[in-house]
Each structure stands twice: as structure tokens, then as C-alpha cells.
Amino acid sequence: MNIFGIGLPEMGVIMVVALLIFGPKKLPEIGRSVGKTIRSFQEASKDFQNEFQKEAEQLEEVVKTTAELEPKQIYPAKSEQDTASSSQPS
């Protein structure tokens, strides 16, 4: 079992230290508040991810629509000689 890069032995040590510091009466309350905080971070992350995905899809639609509406015009590349001779008056 590996949570946040912490193995089972390390988790046990953390739990024992927390039990000694906060006592058995406060520990469930602290656990609930930590759980709520983690859950809110997960929800915020999920909301951000969904919003980012929606924006990316909208941008993709705009690009597709613009590409379909604009005619494709491909001009041949001009060499340096062509541009130099066209800029000089005859």
C-alpha cells in the first residue's frame, strides 16, 4: 500500500505520533476535517479539469469552423530573385 509515497510502516508511525499529540478524542475530528479538505481539493481539481476540457473543445470547434469557412489559398513561394526584381522599377 502506497499513499502519497508513504508506505504502511511510515503511515503507522504517523498515526501513533498523531494519537500521542492530539489524543484519542480529537483524532476522529481531525481525520474528518482532513478528509473533507482532501475531498474539496479533489472536487476543485476535477472542476478545473472539466472547465479546461470544455474550453479546449470550444477552441477546437472554432478552429474547425474557421478552416471550413475560409477558402484554402496556397501561393507559390517566391524566391529572393523574384522579390528583388518585382520591387525594382522597370
N, C-alpha and C positions, 0 to 999 in steps of 0.2 A: 504494500500500500504506500503510495507516494503522493502526498497532497502538498502543493506549493513547494516541491523539492525537499519536503521534510518527511523522513521515514517514520516508521512506527515507534522505534525507541526514543527518537527525539520528541515525538508527539507525547509520549508518556511522561517524559521529564518535564515538558512544558505544562502538562496537566497537573502534575504533582506540585510544581512551583506555584502555579495559579491557585491551587487549593490551599497551599500554605499561606499565600499572601492575602487572598480575599476571603477565605473561609468557606465552609460548605453552604452557608445560607445565601451568600452573594453570588456564588458561582453560576447557578441556573439563570439568574437575571442577566449576568454579564454575557453568558452564552447566547441568550435570546437577542440581546442588543447587537452582538457581533453578527449573528445570523441575519438579522434584519438589515444591517449595514451592507453585508455581502450581497444580499438579495437585491437591495436598491442599486448597488453598483452594477450587478448583472443586468437588471432591467434597463438602466441608463445606457449601458453598453449595447444592448440589443436594440433599443430605440435609435441610438446613433447609427448603428449598422443598417437598420431598415431605412432610415432617412437618407443615408448616403447612397444606398442601393436605388431608392426611388429617384434621386437626383441624377444618378448615372444613367438610368433607363430613360428619363426625360431628355437628357442631353443626347443620348443615342438616337432617340426619335427625331429630335430637331435636326441632327446631322443627316439622318436618312431622308427626311423631308426636303431639306435644303439641297441635297445631292440629286434628288429626283426632279426638283423644280428647275434647277439651273442646267442649261444645256452644256454638254461637255465640249469644250473648245480646247483643242490641242494645237498649239502653234509650234512650227519647227524651230529648233534652237538656232539662233543666229551666231555666226562666228564673229570673231573680233574684226575681221576684214570687212564683213558686211556692215557692221555697225559703224566702223570708221568711214567707209565710203558713203553711207547714207547720211552721215552728219556733215560731210563736206559739200559745199555748194558746187553745182556744175557750171 
